[in-house]
């Protein structure tokens, strides 16, 4: 895919489930299962594949972000 040419059209990248899983270092099922039960990134069906807008993936990852635990929670004082 010529991503440079597509970015000139104002389109963002839309990786497949496998491409996204490879990028995240996860199994494709770890992307597909949350997607199908509504907990994962929104997808776009293109033929037999599901593709994901990078902006939707970023939003999904932001929602998964776990904040740093406070030192006071662990019994330590700052």
N, C-alpha and C positions, 0 to 999 in steps of 0.2 A: 504494500500500500504506500502510495506517495503522500506521506503526511504533510510535507511541505506544500504541495499543490493544494491539498484539501484545506489547510489552514488559511491559504489565500482566499478561499471561498467562504471563510468564516465558520467552517465546520470543525467540531472537535472530534478527537479520536473516539472510536467506539469498539473497544476490544471485545473479543469473544469470551465466553466463560473460561476456556482453557488458557487464553492469553492473559486474562486477568489473574487467574490462579497462579500461572507461572510467575507473573510479576510480583505477586504477594508471597510467593513461596509456599503456597497451600495447594491442597488437592482441589480439583474442579468441583467435587461434591460439596466442599466447604463453602463454595460460592453459590452453587445451584440450589442446595437445600434451603438456606435462608431466603433466597430469592423466591422460591416457590411458596413458602409459607408466610411471605410478607414482611420478614425481618431483614432481608438483604437489599441490595441496591435494585432500583427499578431497572427493568430490561426492555429491550426492543427486539421483537422476534423478526429476524430476517431469514426467510426460508426456514431451514431446520435449526438454525443457530439462534442463540440469545446473545445480543450485544448490549454493552453497558456504556452509557455516556460517562466520560471521565468526571464530569461535574456531579453526577449522581453517585459515583463511587466515592468521591471525596466527601460528599455529604454523609453517606453511610459510614465511612471510616471515622468521621468526626463524631458521629453518634456513638460509635464503639469506644471512643477514647476514654481511658480510665485516668482520672486525675492522680497526681502524686499524693500518696498518703501523708497526712500531716504528722509531724514528729510527735505532737502531743497525743495523738491517737495511739501511738506505739509506746507511750509511757516515757518518752524522752522530752526534755525541755530544751528550748532553743536558747 
